[in-house]
């Protein structure tokens, strides 16, 4: 059983929809927010855009993905690695499908209102050397360039989320939803608590990534939090504090079960 402090317990609820592939790669959002959202900013892409592909099916909003690591070198290295590791004793069809992932990527991002911007998100307070400055952007510039009308954020940037939490707070006026994966949570719990207290959205869901390690006190080091605009939410009933939620949650690691969360 995972053990987490009470500030991480979602006291409010909303109708949630899970988008993305089964197990690792899926995230939960307020279903009502998808009826009003105009722009969705997705930070962290790698080789999995199943979440964004499902978004495309349920909303006409612009979907703008940011990840500088997914470039030509990324795809070349990935292709060569798949060739070297090709195993004729394994599922050949799936392996061939994987070889052609690049073409699926190109086809998806050729669609109307779907964009991949090859830049990393960083705090506006960080200054880089001139030669790499072009590889980074900040939330303030993004909102100025793309618009800030009823926007939603999905963020999985492997620990760099802590650098941009203040920027999210400062630019949250028209944000109606947020799903964010926090890393090194045992070390950063104070920063996470401060963020929860300052953001105007309500915490409505938590899901532990069961690929992660835990402390000796069963504190998980990685979990996903979903925030929803207050107008979509209501109080939880006395019997509605069971996490994981079997209706929407799936274990990131399909070979392991999701453990229950005890809030103290």
C-alpha contacts under 8 A as a table, 3 or more apart, distances in Angstrom:
res1	aa1	res2	aa2	distance
1	X	218	X	6.99
1	X	259	X	5.33
1	X	260	X	5.18
1	X	261	X	5.88
1	X	262	X	6.81
2	X	218	X	5.10
2	X	219	X	5.96
2	X	220	X	6.57
2	X	259	X	6.46
2	X	260	X	6.13
2	X	261	X	4.69
2	X	262	X	6.00
3	X	217	X	7.18
3	X	218	X	5.51
3	X	219	X	5.37
3	X	220	X	7.71
3	X	261	X	5.81
3	X	262	X	4.84
3	X	263	X	5.87
3	X	264	X	7.09
4	X	8	X	6.78
4	X	219	X	6.09
4	X	220	X	7.97
4	X	261	X	7.01
4	X	262	X	6.28
4	X	263	X	4.96
4	X	264	X	6.33
5	X	8	X	5.97
5	X	9	X	7.50
5	X	263	X	5.34
5	X	264	X	5.08
6	X	9	X	5.16
6	X	263	X	5.14
6	X	264	X	5.47
7	X	10	X	7.96
7	X	193	X	6.63
7	X	196	X	8.00
8	X	193	X	7.67
8	X	203	X	7.98
8	X	206	X	7.56
8	X	263	X	7.73
9	X	203	X	7.91
9	X	205	X	7.96
9	X	206	X	7.53
9	X	241	X	7.98
9	X	263	X	6.61
10	X	13	X	7.19
10	X	202	X	7.99
10	X	203	X	5.26
10	X	204	X	4.86
10	X	205	X	5.70
10	X	206	X	7.15
10	X	241	X	7.79
11	X	203	X	7.43
11	X	204	X	6.95
11	X	235	X	6.28
11	X	236	X	5.87
11	X	241	X	7.87
12	X	202	X	6.98
12	X	203	X	6.85
12	X	204	X	5.36
12	X	233	X	6.20
12	X	234	X	5.47
12	X	235	X	4.50
12	X	236	X	5.27
13	X	204	X	4.97
13	X	205	X	7.46
13	X	233	X	5.42
13	X	234	X	5.50
13	X	235	X	6.09
13	X	236	X	5.79
14	X	30	X	6.25
14	X	31	X	7.94
14	X	204	X	6.69
14	X	228	X	7.73
14	X	232	X	6.18
14	X	233	X	4.84
14	X	234	X	6.55
15	X	30	X	5.80
15	X	31	X	5.75
15	X	32	X	7.22
16	X	28	X	6.06
16	X	29	X	5.34
16	X	30	X	4.61
16	X	31	X	5.25
16	X	248	X	7.63
17	X	28	X	5.44
17	X	29	X	5.49
17	X	30	X	6.30
17	X	31	X	5.44
17	X	248	X	7.12
18	X	26	X	6.48
18	X	27	X	5.50
18	X	28	X	4.26
18	X	29	X	6.50
18	X	248	X	5.96
18	X	249	X	7.75
19	X	26	X	5.38
19	X	27	X	5.56
19	X	28	X	6.29
19	X	29	X	7.82
19	X	50	X	7.71
19	X	51	X	5.25
19	X	54	X	5.67
19	X	55	X	6.91
20	X	25	X	5.75
20	X	26	X	4.04
20	X	27	X	6.47
20	X	49	X	7.70
20	X	50	X	4.55
20	X	51	X	3.60
20	X	52	X	7.14
20	X	53	X	7.35
20	X	54	X	5.91
21	X	24	X	7.12
21	X	25	X	5.64
21	X	26	X	5.40
21	X	50	X	5.54
21	X	51	X	6.79
22	X	25	X	6.98
22	X	26	X	6.35
22	X	250	X	7.08
23	X	26	X	6.39
23	X	250	X	5.25
23	X	251	X	5.39
23	X	252	X	4.43
23	X	253	X	6.50
23	X	254	X	6.17
24	X	251	X	7.20
24	X	252	X	4.06
24	X	253	X	6.64
25	X	48	X	6.99
25	X	50	X	7.01
25	X	51	X	6.77
25	X	252	X	7.57
26	X	50	X	7.61
26	X	51	X	5.98
27	X	51	X	7.08
27	X	179	X	7.21
28	X	179	X	7.25
28	X	205	X	7.98
28	X	226	X	6.74
28	X	248	X	7.46
29	X	33	X	7.75
29	X	177	X	7.29
29	X	178	X	7.62
29	X	179	X	6.88
29	X	226	X	6.47
29	X	227	X	7.84
29	X	228	X	7.67
30	X	33	X	5.39
30	X	34	X	7.05
30	X	177	X	7.18
30	X	228	X	6.17
30	X	232	X	7.72
31	X	34	X	5.51
31	X	35	X	7.34
32	X	35	X	5.52
32	X	36	X	7.26
32	X	232	X	6.63
33	X	36	X	5.41
33	X	37	X	5.90
33	X	176	X	6.48
33	X	177	X	6.74
33	X	228	X	7.69
33	X	229	X	7.79
33	X	232	X	7.61
34	X	37	X	5.28
34	X	58	X	7.33
34	X	59	X	6.19
35	X	59	X	6.98
36	X	150	X	6.89
37	X	40	X	7.28
37	X	59	X	7.86
37	X	61	X	6.23
37	X	149	X	7.93
37	X	150	X	5.11
37	X	151	X	5.68
37	X	152	X	6.74
37	X	176	X	7.38
38	X	60	X	7.61
38	X	61	X	4.57
38	X	62	X	6.42
38	X	149	X	6.26
38	X	150	X	5.48
38	X	151	X	5.87
39	X	61	X	5.15
39	X	62	X	4.79
39	X	63	X	6.15
39	X	64	X	7.65
39	X	147	X	7.61
39	X	148	X	7.42
39	X	149	X	7.07
39	X	150	X	6.69
39	X	151	X	4.71
39	X	152	X	6.45
40	X	61	X	6.70
40	X	62	X	6.06
40	X	63	X	4.83
40	X	64	X	6.19
40	X	151	X	5.63
40	X	152	X	4.81
40	X	153	X	5.85
40	X	154	X	7.68
41	X	63	X	6.14
41	X	64	X	5.04
41	X	65	X	5.98
41	X	66	X	7.70
41	X	151	X	7.43
41	X	152	X	6.24
41	X	153	X	4.90
41	X	154	X	6.36
42	X	45	X	7.58
42	X	52	X	7.94
42	X	63	X	7.28
42	X	64	X	6.07
42	X	65	X	4.56
42	X	66	X	6.25
42	X	153	X	5.92
42	X	154	X	4.79
42	X	155	X	6.01
43	X	65	X	5.86
43	X	66	X	5.00
43	X	67	X	6.51
43	X	120	X	7.86
43	X	121	X	7.12
43	X	153	X	7.72
43	X	154	X	6.16
43	X	155	X	4.73
43	X	156	X	6.13
43	X	157	X	6.51
44	X	65	X	7.30
44	X	66	X	6.24
44	X	67	X	5.44
44	X	155	X	6.28
44	X	156	X	5.18
44	X	157	X	5.20
45	X	48	X	6.11
45	X	49	X	6.37
45	X	65	X	6.97
45	X	66	X	7.08
45	X	67	X	5.85
45	X	70	X	7.39
46	X	49	X	7.90
46	X	67	X	7.37
46	X	69	X	7.29
46	X	70	X	5.94
47	X	70	X	7.63
47	X	101	X	7.96
48	X	51	X	7.77
49	X	52	X	5.21
49	X	53	X	6.07
50	X	53	X	4.89
50	X	54	X	6.16
51	X	54	X	5.27
51	X	55	X	6.27
52	X	55	X	4.88
52	X	56	X	6.26
52	X	63	X	7.27
53	X	56	X	5.13
53	X	57	X	6.79
53	X	108	X	7.74
54	X	57	X	5.19
54	X	58	X	6.81
55	X	58	X	5.37
55	X	59	X	6.02
56	X	59	X	5.62
56	X	60	X	6.68
56	X	61	X	7.80
56	X	63	X	7.80
61	X	113	X	7.39
62	X	113	X	4.74
62	X	114	X	6.15
63	X	113	X	6.23
63	X	114	X	5.01
63	X	115	X	6.33
64	X	113	X	7.91
64	X	114	X	6.04
64	X	115	X	4.76
64	X	116	X	6.01
64	X	117	X	7.17
65	X	115	X	6.01
65	X	116	X	4.72
65	X	117	X	5.98
66	X	116	X	5.92
66	X	117	X	4.88
66	X	118	X	5.89
66	X	119	X	5.63
66	X	120	X	6.10
66	X	121	X	7.12
67	X	70	X	6.03
67	X	116	X	7.43
67	X	117	X	6.57
67	X	118	X	5.18
67	X	119	X	5.30
67	X	120	X	5.23
67	X	121	X	7.83
68	X	71	X	6.71
68	X	117	X	7.32
68	X	118	X	4.02
68	X	119	X	4.27
68	X	120	X	5.29
68	X	135	X	6.51
68	X	136	X	7.93
69	X	74	X	6.75
69	X	118	X	7.32
69	X	120	X	7.97
70	X	73	X	7.86
70	X	74	X	5.49
70	X	75	X	7.30
70	X	118	X	7.14
71	X	74	X	5.16
71	X	75	X	6.57
71	X	118	X	7.33
72	X	75	X	5.28
72	X	76	X	6.22
73	X	76	X	5.10
73	X	77	X	6.07
74	X	77	X	5.41
74	X	78	X	6.11
75	X	78	X	4.99
75	X	79	X	6.01
75	X	102	X	6.68
76	X	79	X	5.18
76	X	80	X	6.21
77	X	80	X	5.24
77	X	81	X	6.06
78	X	81	X	5.15
78	X	82	X	6.21
79	X	82	X	5.15
79	X	83	X	6.27
79	X	99	X	6.14
80	X	83	X	5.06
80	X	84	X	6.22
81	X	84	X	5.19
81	X	85	X	6.13
82	X	85	X	5.11
82	X	86	X	5.84
82	X	95	X	7.83
82	X	98	X	7.71
82	X	99	X	6.63
83	X	86	X	5.21
83	X	99	X	7.76
86	X	95	X	6.98
87	X	90	X	5.51
87	X	91	X	7.98
87	X	92	X	7.41
88	X	91	X	7.41
88	X	92	X	6.13
89	X	92	X	7.61
91	X	94	X	5.63
91	X	95	X	6.40
92	X	95	X	5.06
92	X	96	X	6.17
93	X	96	X	5.21
93	X	97	X	6.22
94	X	97	X	4.95
94	X	98	X	6.22
95	X	98	X	5.06
95	X	99	X	6.43
96	X	99	X	5.07
96	X	100	X	6.75
97	X	100	X	5.42
97	X	101	X	6.61
98	X	101	X	5.19
99	X	102	X	7.61
100	X	103	X	5.62
100	X	104	X	6.85
101	X	104	X	5.08
101	X	105	X	6.20
102	X	105	X	4.98
102	X	106	X	6.29
103	X	106	X	5.03
103	X	107	X	6.12
104	X	107	X	5.09
104	X	108	X	6.11
105	X	108	X	5.26
105	X	109	X	6.30
106	X	109	X	5.37
106	X	110	X	6.16
107	X	110	X	5.26
107	X	111	X	7.08
108	X	111	X	5.84
108	X	114	X	7.59
109	X	114	X	5.45
109	X	115	X	5.81
109	X	116	X	6.73
110	X	114	X	7.00
110	X	115	X	7.87
111	X	114	X	5.66
118	X	135	X	7.08
119	X	134	X	7.60
119	X	135	X	4.79
119	X	136	X	4.89
119	X	137	X	6.29
120	X	135	X	6.25
120	X	136	X	4.69
120	X	137	X	6.19
121	X	136	X	5.88
121	X	137	X	5.24
121	X	138	X	5.43
121	X	139	X	7.15
121	X	164	X	7.88
122	X	126	X	7.05
122	X	136	X	6.45
122	X	137	X	6.03
122	X	138	X	5.24
122	X	139	X	7.75
122	X	160	X	7.61
122	X	163	X	6.59
122	X	164	X	6.17
123	X	126	X	5.57
123	X	138	X	5.67
123	X	139	X	7.56
123	X	163	X	5.63
123	X	164	X	4.95
123	X	167	X	6.66
124	X	127	X	7.75
124	X	137	X	7.72
124	X	138	X	5.40
124	X	139	X	7.63
124	X	140	X	7.60
124	X	167	X	7.59
127	X	133	X	7.81
128	X	132	X	6.56
128	X	133	X	5.33
129	X	132	X	5.89
129	X	133	X	6.03
130	X	133	X	5.14
130	X	134	X	7.63
131	X	134	X	7.22
132	X	135	X	5.55
132	X	136	X	7.57
133	X	136	X	5.75
134	X	137	X	7.73
137	X	141	X	6.86
137	X	142	X	7.24
138	X	141	X	5.57
138	X	142	X	6.29
139	X	142	X	4.94
139	X	143	X	6.15
139	X	167	X	6.58
139	X	168	X	7.32
139	X	171	X	7.66
140	X	143	X	5.37
140	X	144	X	6.23
140	X	167	X	7.45
140	X	171	X	6.97
141	X	144	X	5.00
141	X	145	X	6.07
142	X	145	X	5.21
142	X	146	X	5.84
142	X	147	X	7.59
143	X	146	X	5.30
143	X	147	X	4.88
143	X	148	X	5.17
144	X	147	X	5.71
144	X	148	X	7.30
148	X	151	X	5.88
148	X	174	X	6.30
148	X	175	X	7.71
149	X	174	X	5.93
149	X	175	X	7.86
150	X	174	X	5.13
150	X	175	X	5.65
150	X	176	X	5.98
151	X	174	X	6.33
151	X	175	X	4.91
151	X	176	X	6.06
151	X	177	X	7.27
152	X	175	X	5.69
152	X	176	X	5.76
152	X	177	X	4.74
152	X	178	X	5.74
153	X	175	X	7.83
153	X	177	X	6.41
153	X	178	X	4.77
153	X	179	X	6.42
153	X	180	X	7.92
154	X	178	X	5.84
154	X	179	X	4.89
154	X	180	X	5.83
155	X	161	X	7.46
155	X	178	X	7.94
155	X	179	X	6.37
155	X	180	X	4.68
155	X	181	X	6.39
156	X	161	X	7.49
156	X	180	X	6.06
156	X	181	X	5.23
156	X	182	X	7.67
157	X	160	X	5.59
157	X	161	X	6.06
157	X	181	X	7.83
158	X	161	X	7.21
158	X	181	X	7.98
158	X	182	X	7.77
158	X	183	X	6.51
159	X	162	X	6.55
159	X	182	X	6.77
159	X	183	X	5.24
159	X	184	X	7.19
160	X	163	X	5.51
160	X	164	X	7.31
161	X	164	X	5.49
161	X	165	X	6.38
161	X	182	X	7.08
162	X	165	X	5.46
162	X	191	X	7.60
163	X	166	X	7.49
164	X	167	X	5.13
164	X	168	X	6.36
165	X	168	X	5.12
165	X	169	X	6.41
165	X	195	X	6.84
166	X	169	X	5.09
166	X	170	X	6.21
166	X	195	X	7.94
167	X	170	X	5.06
167	X	171	X	6.12
168	X	171	X	5.22
168	X	172	X	5.70
169	X	172	X	5.36
169	X	195	X	7.75
169	X	198	X	6.89
169	X	199	X	5.86
170	X	173	X	7.94
171	X	174	X	7.87
172	X	175	X	5.09
172	X	199	X	7.59
172	X	200	X	7.61
175	X	178	X	7.73
175	X	229	X	7.69
176	X	201	X	7.35
176	X	228	X	6.17
176	X	229	X	4.85
177	X	201	X	7.29
177	X	226	X	7.68
177	X	227	X	5.64
177	X	228	X	4.71
177	X	229	X	6.03
178	X	226	X	5.83
178	X	227	X	5.02
178	X	228	X	6.65
179	X	224	X	6.95
179	X	225	X	5.68
179	X	226	X	4.39
179	X	227	X	6.20
180	X	224	X	5.59
180	X	225	X	5.52
180	X	226	X	6.66
181	X	222	X	7.05
181	X	223	X	5.70
181	X	224	X	4.19
181	X	225	X	6.40
182	X	185	X	6.31
182	X	222	X	5.63
182	X	223	X	5.58
182	X	224	X	6.14
182	X	225	X	7.71
183	X	221	X	6.02
183	X	222	X	4.63
183	X	223	X	6.98
184	X	187	X	5.62
184	X	188	X	6.21
184	X	221	X	4.87
184	X	222	X	6.19
185	X	188	X	4.88
185	X	189	X	5.44
185	X	192	X	7.83
185	X	220	X	7.00
185	X	221	X	4.62
185	X	222	X	5.89
185	X	223	X	7.63
186	X	189	X	5.72
186	X	215	X	7.52
186	X	219	X	6.44
186	X	220	X	7.00
186	X	221	X	5.55
188	X	191	X	5.37
188	X	192	X	6.33
189	X	192	X	5.01
189	X	193	X	6.08
190	X	193	X	5.11
190	X	194	X	6.16
191	X	194	X	5.10
191	X	195	X	6.20
192	X	195	X	5.09
192	X	196	X	6.25
193	X	196	X	5.13
193	X	197	X	6.23
194	X	197	X	5.18
194	X	198	X	6.27
195	X	198	X	5.20
195	X	199	X	6.02
196	X	199	X	5.59
196	X	203	X	7.36
199	X	202	X	7.76
200	X	229	X	7.57
200	X	230	X	7.83
201	X	227	X	5.66
201	X	228	X	5.30
201	X	229	X	4.84
201	X	230	X	5.95
202	X	227	X	5.21
202	X	228	X	5.29
202	X	229	X	6.29
202	X	230	X	5.99
202	X	233	X	7.77
203	X	225	X	7.08
203	X	226	X	5.99
203	X	227	X	4.48
203	X	228	X	6.59
204	X	225	X	7.78
204	X	226	X	5.80
204	X	227	X	5.60
204	X	228	X	6.51
204	X	233	X	7.94
205	X	225	X	5.78
205	X	226	X	5.02
205	X	227	X	7.14
206	X	223	X	6.98
206	X	224	X	5.69
206	X	225	X	4.70
206	X	226	X	6.44
206	X	243	X	7.37
206	X	244	X	7.67
207	X	223	X	5.62
207	X	224	X	5.18
207	X	225	X	6.67
207	X	243	X	7.29
207	X	244	X	6.24
207	X	249	X	7.20
208	X	220	X	6.97
208	X	222	X	6.27
208	X	223	X	4.13
208	X	224	X	6.21
208	X	244	X	8.00
208	X	258	X	7.70
209	X	212	X	5.89
209	X	222	X	5.65
209	X	223	X	5.19
209	X	224	X	7.12
209	X	251	X	7.07
209	X	252	X	5.71
209	X	253	X	7.82
210	X	213	X	7.75
210	X	222	X	8.00
210	X	251	X	6.37
210	X	252	X	5.88
210	X	253	X	6.02
210	X	256	X	7.31
210	X	257	X	7.81
210	X	258	X	6.43
211	X	252	X	6.50
211	X	253	X	5.72
212	X	220	X	6.69
212	X	221	X	5.97
212	X	222	X	5.76
213	X	220	X	6.16
213	X	221	X	5.88
213	X	222	X	7.81
214	X	217	X	7.58
214	X	218	X	5.28
214	X	219	X	5.19
214	X	220	X	4.31
214	X	221	X	5.68
215	X	218	X	5.12
215	X	219	X	5.15
215	X	220	X	6.63
215	X	221	X	7.56
216	X	219	X	7.37
220	X	223	X	7.18
228	X	232	X	6.88
228	X	233	X	7.25
229	X	232	X	5.86
229	X	233	X	7.23
230	X	233	X	5.45
236	X	239	X	7.85
236	X	240	X	5.70
236	X	241	X	7.29
237	X	240	X	5.23
237	X	241	X	7.79
238	X	241	X	7.05
239	X	242	X	7.37
242	X	245	X	6.30
242	X	260	X	7.52
242	X	261	X	7.56
243	X	246	X	7.96
243	X	260	X	5.75
243	X	261	X	5.70
244	X	249	X	6.08
244	X	258	X	6.89
244	X	259	X	7.35
244	X	260	X	6.05
244	X	261	X	7.16
245	X	248	X	5.88
245	X	249	X	5.45
246	X	249	X	5.53
246	X	250	X	7.55
250	X	254	X	7.84
250	X	258	X	7.47
251	X	254	X	5.53
251	X	256	X	6.95
251	X	257	X	6.13
251	X	258	X	5.35
253	X	256	X	5.63
253	X	257	X	7.75
254	X	257	X	7.12
